């Protein structure tokens, strides 16, 4: 995903874009107020990918859509693959489909999406009673972006999606992303000076076995 689009999505998670002008949005994503057409272009690209919707020139975040009330189910958007090893797999920007779940599974969370796990580097990580195997559906709480040590998170590293256990090493000013696997996988170390290429997309809420 383009850097500007990543910033727009981060802004959309905490701010109602429909209440902002293009110039306001540009200022919020550090592009300034003088390039509204660039902001409009990137917003439209996010609309094409299913991440935003445009209604009468106003932009809205797309996360969860509800099914008809008769079924009582909720459809969560699936955004592609997230690697459980090195940060190599890039989660697709475009919604690939929807996973129907009972509302009780997402624990009344409002902003939940799904990625499919790739690899076995988290097969000893238990979220509740379930571990994370290759091909499993992993539920991500997009509202939880300030993890504590020990939390399982979905990270975006240089545009690549990665599931790991989060550890903050304050003494060395580092974030450490740890595997929990039957195989040996090296940790990922990110110094605070390089956090521009790293972001937390959300906390792992649960796992649905495929």
Secondary structure, DSSP 8 states (H G I E B T S, - for coil): --HHHHHHHHHHHHS-GGGS-HHHHHHHTTS-SS-HHHHHHHHHHHHHTTSEEEETTEEEE--EEE--TTT-EEEEEEEEEEESSSTT----SS--EEEEEEGGGGTT-SSEEEEEEESSTTTT-EETTEE--TT-EEEEETT--S--TT-EEEEEETTEEEEEEEEEETTTTEEEEE---SS----EEEEGGGGGGEEEEEEEEEEE--
